[in-house]
Amino acid sequence: RLILGVDGSKDSDAMIDVVISRNWQKGTQIKLVTAIETLNQFELRLDVQIQKVEELQASAIEKLTKAGLEVIPTITDEDPKHFLVWLAEEWEADCIFLGAKGHRFFERFFLGSVSSSVAAQADCSVEVVRNRQ
């Protein structure tokens, strides 16, 4: 059971590529999580935010499904720092995968990144992926 935090950033896209490049057991489940609040910085209406999240998740779902993984899309309006840790405990995830940098510059500057917060708090393994391009 894997949790993938996706926000449409380059590092998030690189993380998807890393996950699909690995050999996983048949039946491996993935919860693909995107927080609507990650798009709040763009001041989009809620319906537009949901549409954007569904579009970015669709691309990831297609790639992951082609790699033979079972994908469960999840959209939340919770703070991803807390939601991902809670979900990992609740769902008994084996690992959380995240991009190193997301679309949340001001939060990283003032409060610390989602990836560092999740890595510090999660009971399961956390893998943080950087886009090397």
Backbone bond lengths (Angstrom), bond angles and torsions (degrees), N, CA, C in turn:
res aa  C-N    CA-C-N  psi(-1)  N-CA   C-N-CA  omega(-1)  CA-C   N-CA-C  phi
1 R - - - 1.454 - - 1.514 108.96 -
2 L 1.336 114.47 121.08 1.454 121.07 -177.87 1.516 109.68 -122.23
3 I 1.322 115.55 145.87 1.453 121.47 172.61 1.513 107.25 -115.74
4 L 1.329 116.35 129.46 1.455 121.75 178.48 1.516 108.24 -117.54
5 G 1.318 117.27 118.51 1.456 122.25 176.02 1.514 108.81 -89.13
6 V 1.321 116.46 115.89 1.463 121.83 -173.67 1.522 109.96 -118.93
7 D 1.353 116.50 131.25 1.461 119.86 177.45 1.529 113.40 -131.65
8 G 1.328 117.98 6.12 1.460 120.79 178.18 1.515 114.56 84.50
9 S 1.321 118.29 2.28 1.463 121.25 178.63 1.530 109.85 -77.42
10 K 1.327 116.71 168.25 1.466 120.87 178.57 1.524 111.11 -63.29
11 D 1.326 117.09 -39.28 1.461 119.55 178.44 1.530 111.42 -68.12
12 S 1.311 116.84 -34.92 1.457 121.05 176.58 1.535 109.88 -65.25
13 D 1.323 117.08 -42.51 1.469 121.16 177.11 1.523 110.83 -63.33
14 A 1.335 117.11 -40.59 1.462 121.40 178.05 1.528 110.52 -63.32
15 M 1.319 116.82 -37.26 1.459 121.54 178.56 1.526 110.48 -62.69
16 I 1.328 117.61 -42.34 1.472 121.02 177.43 1.527 109.45 -59.83
17 D 1.335 116.75 -44.20 1.467 120.82 179.55 1.527 111.67 -62.33
18 V 1.331 117.50 -38.61 1.467 121.22 177.74 1.526 109.88 -63.96
19 V 1.312 116.98 -44.97 1.468 120.74 -178.82 1.526 110.38 -61.93
20 I 1.325 118.13 -45.51 1.469 119.06 -177.26 1.527 112.39 -73.50
21 S 1.317 118.01 -16.44 1.468 120.40 179.10 1.528 112.75 -79.37
22 R 1.319 117.02 -10.66 1.462 121.05 -177.23 1.525 111.37 -94.88
23 N 1.330 114.54 161.22 1.469 120.95 176.57 1.526 108.58 -92.63
24 W 1.316 115.53 119.71 1.460 121.07 -179.62 1.518 109.39 -116.49
25 Q 1.317 116.13 151.88 1.456 121.12 175.75 1.515 109.96 -62.11
26 K 1.320 115.54 148.51 1.458 119.82 173.26 1.527 108.17 -60.50
27 G 1.318 116.48 135.98 1.456 121.06 -179.20 1.518 113.97 91.21
28 T 1.345 117.31 3.50 1.460 119.66 176.92 1.523 109.13 -60.94
29 Q 1.303 115.64 128.06 1.460 121.54 -178.89 1.519 110.37 -102.55
30 I 1.319 113.90 142.18 1.461 120.65 178.38 1.516 108.77 -127.89
31 K 1.320 115.74 128.38 1.462 120.21 167.98 1.521 105.98 -96.22
32 L 1.302 115.70 115.66 1.456 123.00 -179.81 1.524 106.96 -94.67
33 V 1.342 116.19 110.03 1.460 121.10 -170.59 1.521 110.91 -112.04
34 T 1.328 114.64 130.07 1.455 120.87 172.75 1.521 107.81 -132.20
35 A 1.323 115.29 131.23 1.461 120.76 177.92 1.520 108.92 -93.75
36 I 1.296 116.89 124.71 1.460 121.21 177.81 1.519 110.43 -58.39
37 E 1.317 116.59 -35.03 1.464 119.19 -176.93 1.522 112.96 -63.56
38 T 1.340 118.19 -14.92 1.461 119.19 175.95 1.521 111.23 -68.13
39 L 1.334 116.67 -19.79 1.457 120.71 179.80 1.527 112.51 -95.45
40 N 1.325 117.66 -3.72 1.458 120.59 -177.88 1.519 113.21 -59.39
41 Q 1.335 117.15 -29.18 1.460 119.57 -179.39 1.525 111.77 -61.20
42 F 1.331 116.79 -21.71 1.465 120.16 179.90 1.527 111.75 -89.80
43 E 1.340 116.96 -0.39 1.462 124.18 177.05 1.525 112.53 53.73
44 L 1.331 115.52 47.91 1.453 121.31 178.62 1.526 109.89 -92.64
45 R 1.339 116.16 149.11 1.461 120.46 173.90 1.522 108.98 -62.07
46 L 1.323 117.37 154.09 1.456 122.17 -176.53 1.532 111.71 -56.88
47 D 1.328 117.87 -44.14 1.460 119.66 -179.02 1.530 111.61 -64.01
48 V 1.323 116.69 -35.49 1.468 120.82 177.12 1.527 109.88 -69.92
49 Q 1.342 117.47 -40.11 1.456 121.07 177.53 1.527 110.95 -60.32
50 I 1.319 116.26 -45.66 1.468 120.51 -179.78 1.525 110.35 -62.17
51 Q 1.321 116.97 -42.17 1.464 120.85 178.41 1.532 110.75 -61.46
52 K 1.337 117.48 -44.25 1.470 121.79 179.40 1.532 110.30 -62.87
53 V 1.322 117.10 -42.83 1.465 121.15 179.63 1.526 110.06 -63.64
54 E 1.310 117.34 -44.33 1.462 120.52 178.83 1.527 111.21 -61.75
55 E 1.330 117.60 -38.05 1.461 121.26 178.22 1.526 111.14 -65.93
56 L 1.329 117.71 -45.95 1.464 118.75 -178.72 1.518 111.05 -69.85
57 Q 1.321 117.32 -32.73 1.461 119.26 176.78 1.524 111.48 -70.20
58 A 1.323 117.67 -34.43 1.469 120.96 -178.70 1.523 111.18 -58.91
59 S 1.308 116.76 -41.88 1.459 120.74 179.08 1.530 111.04 -63.40
60 A 1.329 116.68 -45.21 1.463 121.17 179.10 1.531 110.96 -65.61
61 I 1.319 116.71 -41.54 1.466 121.08 179.54 1.524 110.06 -60.02
62 E 1.317 117.07 -43.10 1.465 121.06 179.84 1.528 110.91 -60.09
63 K 1.333 117.31 -47.83 1.466 121.64 -179.73 1.530 111.09 -62.99
64 L 1.317 116.67 -46.90 1.463 121.28 -176.23 1.533 111.47 -67.55
65 T 1.311 116.96 -38.87 1.462 121.45 178.91 1.529 110.47 -65.96
66 K 1.328 117.15 -41.89 1.464 120.90 177.01 1.522 111.33 -61.02
67 A 1.328 117.21 -28.75 1.467 122.05 178.47 1.533 111.41 -82.15
68 G 1.328 117.45 3.15 1.458 121.35 176.07 1.513 114.82 86.45
69 L 1.319 117.26 16.44 1.458 121.17 -178.86 1.525 110.70 -97.75
70 E 1.309 115.82 146.82 1.466 122.29 177.91 1.521 107.78 -90.29
71 V 1.327 117.00 118.20 1.464 121.49 -172.65 1.525 111.00 -109.55
72 I 1.318 114.71 132.20 1.464 122.43 175.84 1.528 106.82 -118.30
73 P 1.350 117.47 101.86 1.468 118.94 -179.74 1.523 111.64 -70.67
74 T 1.327 115.54 140.31 1.456 121.58 -179.21 1.524 108.53 -137.72
75 I 1.319 115.82 127.15 1.461 122.09 176.25 1.522 107.10 -118.59
76 T 1.317 116.01 132.88 1.458 119.82 -178.91 1.522 109.98 -134.46
77 D 1.313 115.23 156.27 1.466 119.78 172.20 1.529 110.32 -105.67
78 E 1.337 116.09 11.09 1.461 121.91 178.33 1.530 110.40 -80.98
79 D 1.316 116.10 161.61 1.459 121.58 173.17 1.528 107.64 -66.04
80 P 1.342 118.40 122.59 1.466 119.92 -175.58 1.527 114.08 -61.66
81 K 1.322 118.37 -28.26 1.466 120.75 178.05 1.523 111.32 -58.12
82 H 1.301 116.14 -39.97 1.457 120.99 -177.96 1.520 111.63 -90.25
83 F 1.327 116.42 -40.08 1.464 120.58 -176.05 1.529 111.67 -63.54
84 L 1.331 117.70 -43.57 1.466 120.45 -177.70 1.530 111.04 -63.93
85 V 1.316 117.59 -40.39 1.462 121.34 178.45 1.526 109.91 -66.58
86 W 1.325 116.66 -45.43 1.466 121.10 178.49 1.523 110.55 -60.43
87 L 1.338 117.13 -46.97 1.461 121.50 -177.78 1.526 110.97 -63.09
88 A 1.319 117.61 -40.72 1.462 121.07 179.14 1.526 111.04 -60.43
89 E 1.314 116.69 -40.71 1.462 120.44 177.99 1.523 111.10 -69.56
90 E 1.317 115.75 -47.02 1.468 121.76 -177.09 1.527 111.78 -62.78
91 W 1.318 116.71 -40.97 1.467 122.85 -174.50 1.530 111.67 -93.45
92 E 1.328 117.01 -4.43 1.462 123.47 -177.33 1.529 111.23 56.32
93 A 1.322 115.53 52.03 1.465 122.35 -179.64 1.525 110.51 -70.02
94 D 1.326 114.77 150.43 1.464 120.99 176.88 1.515 111.54 -87.62
95 C 1.332 116.99 -30.33 1.458 120.20 -177.11 1.530 109.84 -159.47
96 I 1.313 115.18 146.96 1.463 122.42 172.53 1.525 106.49 -111.63
97 F 1.327 116.99 129.41 1.459 122.75 175.94 1.524 108.87 -108.81
98 L 1.335 115.86 134.43 1.461 121.57 -179.66 1.524 109.96 -140.98
99 G 1.325 115.72 154.36 1.455 120.40 168.90 1.517 108.62 -78.94
100 A 1.328 116.60 149.76 1.467 120.62 -177.45 1.520 112.19 -67.14
101 K 1.301 116.36 -37.07 1.465 120.59 -179.04 1.511 108.46 -130.98
102 G 1.324 114.56 139.82 1.453 119.77 179.31 1.503 111.46 -119.24
103 H 1.314 114.71 -157.70 1.463 121.87 -178.87 1.516 112.76 -90.28
104 R 1.300 118.33 16.92 1.457 120.45 -170.64 1.522 111.13 -114.38
105 F 1.315 117.08 60.98 1.457 122.16 -174.77 1.528 112.66 -54.62
106 F 1.314 117.64 -50.03 1.464 119.80 -175.65 1.517 111.87 -64.08
107 E 1.318 117.26 -37.73 1.465 118.51 178.36 1.520 109.91 -67.21
108 R 1.323 117.96 -42.49 1.471 119.75 178.68 1.511 110.09 -59.92
109 F 1.323 116.79 -39.60 1.462 121.12 -177.02 1.524 111.23 -67.55
110 F 1.338 115.82 -46.14 1.467 119.41 -173.77 1.528 114.30 -91.84
111 L 1.306 118.05 -36.99 1.452 120.57 -170.24 1.525 114.52 -116.55
112 G 1.293 119.15 -10.61 1.455 121.14 -175.37 1.510 110.66 97.35
113 S 1.292 116.15 152.37 1.464 120.30 -173.44 1.518 112.34 -76.45
114 V 1.315 114.16 159.84 1.455 120.84 175.35 1.528 109.03 -60.78
115 S 1.331 117.16 -45.16 1.464 119.87 -176.36 1.532 112.22 -61.84
116 S 1.315 117.77 -43.29 1.470 118.59 -179.36 1.526 111.27 -69.51
117 S 1.305 117.50 -36.46 1.454 120.90 178.56 1.528 111.25 -66.44
118 V 1.324 116.67 -45.39 1.467 120.78 179.56 1.527 109.96 -64.23
119 A 1.329 116.93 -44.53 1.464 120.34 -179.77 1.532 111.58 -60.25
120 A 1.309 116.81 -34.99 1.462 120.83 -179.03 1.532 112.48 -75.60
121 Q 1.329 117.44 -26.67 1.464 120.28 -172.11 1.527 115.55 -106.54
122 A 1.316 117.94 -24.00 1.470 120.73 -172.04 1.523 112.10 -70.59
123 D 1.331 115.05 145.41 1.460 121.51 176.33 1.525 112.10 -83.73
124 C 1.320 117.24 -16.45 1.458 121.15 179.60 1.531 109.27 -103.36
125 S 1.314 116.48 177.03 1.464 121.04 176.24 1.517 109.75 -66.42
126 V 1.325 115.75 149.79 1.462 122.05 176.59 1.520 106.90 -132.03
127 E 1.331 115.92 127.63 1.460 120.21 177.07 1.521 108.35 -114.59
128 V 1.325 115.69 125.89 1.458 122.64 -178.94 1.527 106.98 -108.89
129 V 1.333 115.77 125.05 1.459 121.61 -174.94 1.523 110.66 -111.14
130 R 1.315 114.69 135.18 1.474 121.16 176.37 1.518 109.96 -105.25
131 N 1.306 115.74 143.49 1.460 121.63 173.25 1.535 106.76 -78.95
132 R 1.301 118.00 117.95 1.457 122.35 -175.03 1.536 113.52 -92.34
133 Q 1.312 117.43 5.61 1.479 119.17 -178.16 1.499 111.15 -82.48
